[in-house]
């Protein structure tokens, strides 16, 4: 890579001075844009491929700024798996660094899974990038990951495809478990209102009425118009609870909940997994945590 914007050169110099080279037996270097993508890639890649992650768990993928270690990892990578459809605005800097030796794969844009439109905000009617919130969407990501890894590392293609098949089976089982858990919520209570419009695929998959204050987290959060729109919605329809997400400030939903005298529940995990000791330590745990939270907050039937 022979030409970089000045800010990238500066980051590279800092990274070279301050970082310790990573120890790995693998000569294959793959990058995932954020923690959910990392989890899905690792399910196919196994332990023979080093997977670096740009945005750590518990951090907002929308508002991330590249760090010197991120830049160094990109310099050494063969493939960057990212979501696409505008989820990662900072990917334009990664694209500026790339040359013919680096493969950039936008999973959502290449997945065999029809996108929904963003329902509100500045990017209304653009493709909603949060496809992984439906296990069927995550399975479509798995297919793209397996195909890409097999093309780049054909000697390991059989192992990739075997792991991908197991991952798809596990996702189908997860989907069924979530349906069984959420079926306990009465139909009149199946109302899901969040801060960011990141749960539309989940809502469609499990039959919830859905709305959010804003479209995606890199918009202006909680504008007066957006808050007024949600407030009017709450007058017309009073759900048992409102919800906030782990990577979005809760202040906007808290204000709406207090004004409407509703319960505020959360956090839901959407744009990031939790730390390893948290409730959303991997992809299945994330969706199971969300389902359990909804079940409890929306008056799901208690298990005998």
C-alpha positions as CSV (number, residue, x, y, z in Angstrom):
1,X,0.0,0.0,0.0
2,X,2.0,2.9,-1.2
3,X,-0.2,6.0,-0.8
4,X,-2.1,7.0,2.4
5,X,-3.8,10.2,3.6
6,X,-1.5,12.0,6.1
7,X,-3.7,11.1,9.1
8,X,-3.2,7.4,8.3
9,X,0.6,7.8,8.0
10,X,0.6,9.4,11.4
11,X,-1.5,6.6,12.9
12,X,0.8,4.0,11.4
13,X,3.9,5.6,12.8
14,X,2.3,5.7,16.3
15,X,1.2,2.1,16.0
16,X,4.7,0.9,14.9
17,X,6.3,2.6,17.9
18,X,3.8,1.7,20.6
19,X,2.4,-1.7,19.7
20,X,3.8,-5.2,20.4
21,X,3.6,-7.6,17.4
22,X,0.8,-10.1,17.9
23,X,1.9,-13.7,18.4
24,X,0.0,-16.2,16.2
25,X,0.8,-19.4,14.4
26,X,-1.5,-18.4,11.6
27,X,-0.4,-16.6,8.5
28,X,-4.0,-15.7,7.7
29,X,-5.2,-12.4,9.0
30,X,-8.9,-11.5,9.0
31,X,-10.6,-8.4,10.4
32,X,-14.2,-8.0,11.6
33,X,-15.6,-4.5,11.9
34,X,-17.3,-5.0,15.3
35,X,-18.0,-7.6,17.9
36,X,-21.1,-9.2,16.3
37,X,-19.4,-9.7,13.0
38,X,-16.3,-11.1,14.9
39,X,-18.5,-13.7,16.6
40,X,-20.0,-14.9,13.3
41,X,-16.6,-14.9,11.5
42,X,-15.0,-16.9,14.2
43,X,-17.8,-19.5,14.0
44,X,-16.7,-20.3,10.5
45,X,-13.0,-19.5,10.7
46,X,-12.2,-21.7,13.7
47,X,-9.0,-21.2,15.7
48,X,-6.6,-21.5,12.8
49,X,-7.2,-17.9,11.6
50,X,-6.5,-14.8,13.6
51,X,-9.5,-12.5,13.7
52,X,-8.9,-8.9,14.8
53,X,-11.8,-6.6,15.6
54,X,-11.9,-2.9,14.9
55,X,-14.6,-1.8,17.4
56,X,-14.4,-3.6,20.7
57,X,-17.4,-5.1,22.5
58,X,-19.6,-2.6,24.4
59,X,-18.6,0.3,22.0
60,X,-20.8,2.1,19.5
61,X,-19.9,0.9,16.0
62,X,-21.4,4.0,14.4
63,X,-19.3,6.6,16.2
64,X,-16.0,4.7,16.3
65,X,-12.7,6.4,15.2
66,X,-9.8,4.3,14.0
67,X,-7.0,3.8,16.4
68,X,-3.3,3.1,15.6
69,X,-3.7,-0.6,16.4
70,X,-6.7,-0.7,14.0
71,X,-4.6,0.8,11.2
72,X,-1.8,-1.6,11.8
73,X,-4.2,-4.6,11.7
74,X,-5.6,-3.4,8.4
75,X,-2.1,-3.1,7.0
76,X,-1.6,-6.8,7.8
77,X,-5.0,-8.1,6.9
78,X,-6.1,-10.3,4.0
79,X,-9.8,-9.7,4.4
80,X,-12.0,-7.1,6.2
81,X,-15.5,-8.3,6.9
82,X,-17.9,-5.4,7.7
83,X,-21.6,-5.0,7.7
84,X,-22.2,-2.3,5.1
85,X,-25.3,-0.3,4.2
86,X,-23.6,2.7,6.0
87,X,-23.4,1.0,9.5
88,X,-19.7,1.8,9.8
89,X,-19.1,5.4,8.6
90,X,-15.4,5.1,9.3
91,X,-15.1,2.3,6.7
92,X,-14.3,5.1,4.2
93,X,-10.9,5.4,5.9
94,X,-10.3,1.7,5.6
95,X,-11.2,1.9,1.9
96,X,-8.7,4.7,1.5
97,X,-6.0,2.4,2.9
98,X,-6.8,-0.6,0.8
99,X,-5.2,-1.8,-2.3
100,X,-5.6,-4.9,-4.5
101,X,-4.2,-7.2,-1.8
102,X,-7.0,-6.4,0.7
103,X,-10.5,-7.8,0.2
104,X,-13.4,-5.8,1.6
105,X,-16.6,-7.8,2.2
106,X,-19.9,-6.0,3.1
107,X,-21.8,-8.9,4.6
108,X,-25.3,-7.3,4.6
109,X,-24.9,-6.0,1.0
110,X,-23.8,-9.5,-0.2
111,X,-26.2,-11.6,1.9
112,X,-29.1,-13.4,0.3
113,X,-31.6,-11.6,2.6
114,X,-33.9,-8.9,1.6
115,X,-33.3,-5.6,3.5
116,X,-36.0,-3.6,5.2
117,X,-36.1,0.2,4.8
118,X,-35.0,2.4,7.7
119,X,-38.3,3.6,9.2
120,X,-37.4,7.1,10.4
121,X,-34.8,9.8,10.6
122,X,-32.2,11.3,8.2
123,X,-31.7,7.9,6.4
124,X,-35.4,7.0,6.1
125,X,-36.1,4.5,3.3
126,X,-32.4,3.5,2.9
127,X,-31.6,-0.2,3.6
128,X,-31.7,-1.0,7.3
129,X,-28.2,-2.4,8.1
130,X,-29.2,-4.4,11.2
131,X,-29.9,-7.7,9.4
132,X,-28.1,-9.8,12.1
133,X,-30.9,-9.1,14.5
134,X,-32.9,-11.9,12.8
135,X,-31.1,-15.3,13.1
136,X,-32.0,-15.9,9.4
137,X,-30.1,-12.7,8.5
138,X,-27.1,-13.9,10.6
139,X,-27.3,-17.3,8.7
140,X,-27.1,-15.3,5.4
141,X,-24.0,-13.6,6.7
142,X,-22.5,-17.1,7.5
143,X,-23.0,-18.1,3.9
144,X,-21.0,-15.0,2.7
145,X,-18.3,-15.6,5.3
146,X,-17.8,-19.3,4.4
147,X,-17.8,-18.5,0.6
148,X,-15.2,-15.7,1.1
149,X,-12.9,-17.7,3.3
150,X,-13.0,-20.7,1.1
151,X,-12.0,-18.6,-1.9
152,X,-9.1,-17.1,-0.1
153,X,-7.9,-20.2,1.7
154,X,-9.0,-23.1,-0.5
155,X,-7.0,-25.6,1.5
156,X,-9.3,-25.1,4.4
157,X,-12.5,-24.8,2.5
158,X,-13.9,-28.2,3.7
159,X,-13.4,-27.1,7.3
160,X,-15.0,-23.7,6.7
161,X,-18.1,-25.3,5.1
162,X,-18.5,-27.9,7.8
163,X,-18.4,-25.1,10.5
164,X,-20.8,-23.0,8.5
165,X,-23.3,-25.9,8.3
166,X,-23.1,-26.3,12.0
167,X,-23.5,-22.6,12.6
168,X,-26.6,-22.5,10.4
169,X,-28.1,-25.4,12.3
170,X,-27.4,-23.7,15.6
171,X,-29.0,-20.4,14.3
172,X,-32.1,-22.3,13.3
173,X,-32.3,-23.8,16.8
174,X,-31.8,-20.3,18.3
175,X,-34.6,-18.9,16.1
176,X,-37.0,-21.6,17.4
177,X,-36.0,-21.0,21.0
178,X,-36.6,-17.3,20.7
179,X,-40.0,-17.8,19.2
180,X,-41.0,-20.2,22.0
181,X,-39.8,-17.6,24.6
182,X,-41.5,-14.6,23.0
183,X,-44.7,-16.5,22.3
184,X,-45.5,-16.1,26.0
185,X,-46.0,-12.3,25.6
186,X,-49.7,-11.5,25.0
187,X,-50.5,-10.2,21.6
188,X,-51.8,-6.8,23.0
189,X,-48.4,-6.3,24.7
190,X,-46.2,-7.0,21.7
191,X,-45.1,-3.4,21.3
192,X,-41.4,-2.6,21.0
193,X,-40.3,1.0,21.1
194,X,-36.5,1.8,21.2
195,X,-34.1,4.6,20.9
196,X,-32.3,3.6,17.6
197,X,-34.3,1.8,14.9
198,X,-32.1,-1.2,15.1
199,X,-34.7,-3.9,16.0
200,X,-36.9,-3.9,12.9
201,X,-35.7,-7.3,11.7
202,X,-36.1,-8.8,15.2
203,X,-39.6,-7.2,15.4
204,X,-40.6,-8.7,12.0
205,X,-39.3,-12.1,12.9
206,X,-41.1,-12.3,16.2
207,X,-44.3,-10.3,15.5
208,X,-43.9,-7.0,17.4
209,X,-45.2,-3.6,16.5
210,X,-42.1,-1.5,16.3
211,X,-41.0,2.1,16.4
212,X,-37.9,4.1,17.4
213,X,-36.9,7.8,18.1
214,X,-34.2,8.0,15.4
215,X,-32.9,5.9,12.6
216,X,-29.2,5.1,13.2
217,X,-26.9,6.3,16.0
218,X,-24.7,8.6,13.9
219,X,-27.6,10.9,13.3
220,X,-28.4,13.8,15.7
221,X,-29.7,11.9,18.7
222,X,-33.1,12.7,20.1
223,X,-34.0,15.8,18.1
224,X,-37.0,17.8,19.4
225,X,-39.1,16.7,16.4
226,X,-38.2,13.0,16.9
227,X,-39.0,13.2,20.6
228,X,-42.3,14.9,19.9
229,X,-43.2,12.3,17.3
230,X,-42.5,9.5,19.8
231,X,-44.4,11.3,22.6
232,X,-47.5,11.6,20.4
233,X,-47.2,7.8,19.6
234,X,-47.2,7.1,23.3
235,X,-50.4,9.0,23.8
236,X,-52.1,6.8,21.2
237,X,-50.5,3.6,22.3
238,X,-49.3,2.9,25.8
239,X,-46.9,-0.1,25.8
240,X,-46.0,-1.8,29.1
241,X,-42.5,-0.6,28.8
242,X,-40.0,1.4,26.7
243,X,-36.5,0.1,25.9
244,X,-33.0,1.6,25.6
245,X,-29.9,0.0,24.0
246,X,-26.4,-0.6,25.4
247,X,-24.6,1.7,23.0
248,X,-27.2,4.6,23.0
249,X,-27.7,7.1,25.8
250,X,-30.7,6.2,27.8
251,X,-31.6,9.9,28.6
252,X,-34.0,10.2,25.7
253,X,-36.1,7.1,26.5
254,X,-35.9,7.9,30.2
255,X,-37.4,11.4,29.6
256,X,-40.2,9.9,27.5
257,X,-40.9,7.1,30.0
258,X,-41.1,9.6,32.9
259,X,-43.4,11.9,31.0
260,X,-45.7,9.1,30.0
261,X,-45.4,7.3,33.4
262,X,-44.1,4.1,31.7
263,X,-41.4,1.7,32.8
264,X,-38.0,2.0,31.1
265,X,-36.2,-1.4,30.5
266,X,-32.8,-2.3,29.2
267,X,-30.3,-2.4,28.0
268,X,-31.1,-4.3,24.8
269,X,-27.9,-5.3,22.9
270,X,-28.0,-4.5,19.1
271,X,-24.8,-2.8,17.8
272,X,-22.4,-4.5,20.1
273,X,-21.9,-7.6,22.3
274,X,-21.2,-7.1,25.9
275,X,-17.9,-7.8,27.6
276,X,-17.1,-11.4,28.1
277,X,-18.5,-11.4,31.6
278,X,-21.8,-9.6,30.5
279,X,-25.1,-11.0,29.4
280,X,-24.5,-10.7,25.7
281,X,-21.0,-12.3,25.6
282,X,-21.7,-13.9,22.2
283,X,-24.3,-13.7,19.4
284,X,-26.8,-16.3,20.8
285,X,-26.5,-14.9,24.3
286,X,-27.2,-11.4,22.9
287,X,-30.5,-12.4,21.3
288,X,-31.5,-14.6,24.3
289,X,-30.8,-11.7,26.7
290,X,-33.0,-9.5,24.5
291,X,-35.8,-12.0,24.4
292,X,-35.7,-12.5,28.1
293,X,-35.8,-8.8,28.8
294,X,-38.8,-8.3,26.5
295,X,-40.6,-11.3,28.0
296,X,-40.2,-9.9,31.5
297,X,-40.9,-6.2,30.7
298,X,-43.9,-6.9,28.4
299,X,-45.7,-9.3,30.7
300,X,-44.8,-12.7,29.3
301,X,-46.3,-15.8,30.8
302,X,-44.3,-17.1,33.7
303,X,-42.9,-20.6,33.4
304,X,-44.4,-23.2,35.7
